[in-house]
Amino acid sequence: MKEMLKERIKERIGLEADAPGLAMRLLVCEQVNFRDVQGLKNLMGMQEIDGGWEAGQLFAYASKNLRIGNRGVSTALAVDAIGRCRFWLSPVYFH
């Protein structure tokens, strides 16, 4: 299953995503030993002036056209993803 997941993740690389979606994608990349350096840079660039990340969309009620997000959860996901993946930016890291 891990190889199938890795292939599906590769398909998503480079696609537009909000902060929580991109952070979750990076966390999965890290778990399957796949790098998305540009995605990591994009996530880091999404940090807002106060240090947090946008709420993004974590859940939706399609029947009511209602989208639910939480800035705290988005920020926690982004901080976790950056913390786990920042070594990708190191010049001594080769994969």
N, C-alpha and C positions, 0 to 999 in steps of 0.2 A: 504494500500500500504506500510505503514511503516514496518509492520511485514514481508512482502515479501522482501523488501529491506534489512532488517536485516538478513534474511536467506541467501540471495545472498552474502552479505558482509561476513558472517561467512564462506561461501565456499571459499572465497578469502584469508582468514587469513592464513599466513604462506607461501603463494606463492611468488615467487621471483618478485620483482618490482624495477624499478629505483626510484630515489628520488622523482620526482614529482608524480609518480603513487602511491607510498607508502604514501606520504603526503596527497594526495586526499583521499585515502582509510581511513586514520586515521581521517580526517575531517568528513567523512561520519559516521564512527564508533561513533565519539563523538556526532553527531546529532541524532543517533538512540539509544543512551545510551548503547553502547557495547564497551568493552575494548579490545585493542590489545596491551598489554604491550610490548611484544617482538617486534612487529612492530615499536613501538615508540622508543625502544632502538636501533633497527636497523637503523632507520632514523637518530637518533642522532649520531650513529657511521659513517654515510655516510658524515658527515660534513668534508669538506676539510680544509687543513691547513690555508687557508686564511679566513676561516669563512663562505664560501659559500657552495653551493651544486652543483653537476654536472648538466649539462643542461638537461639530460634525453630526452625523446621523448614526446612531447606534441601533435604532429600532424604528419601525414604521407601522402604522395602522393604515393599510392601503384603502380599506373601505371608507375611512374618514379623512384620507389625505393628510394624515397627521404624522409628522416626523419627530422623533424623540432623540435628544442628545444631552450630554452632560459634559461640561467643560472640565470638571475635575477628573472624570474617567478618561477623557481624551488626553489630558495632560499626563496622567499616570501612565497610560499606554505609550505615549511618545517618549517620556523619560525612560521607561523600561526598555523600549526598543533601541533608543540611542545608547543607553548603557550597555546593552548586550551586543550591539553591532558596531560600536565606534572603532573597534580594532580593525575593521575593514579599511579605514582611512589611513592606517599606519603604513609607511613606506616599506616596512620590513615584513608585512604580511603578504604571503603569496598563497593563492588557492587555485 
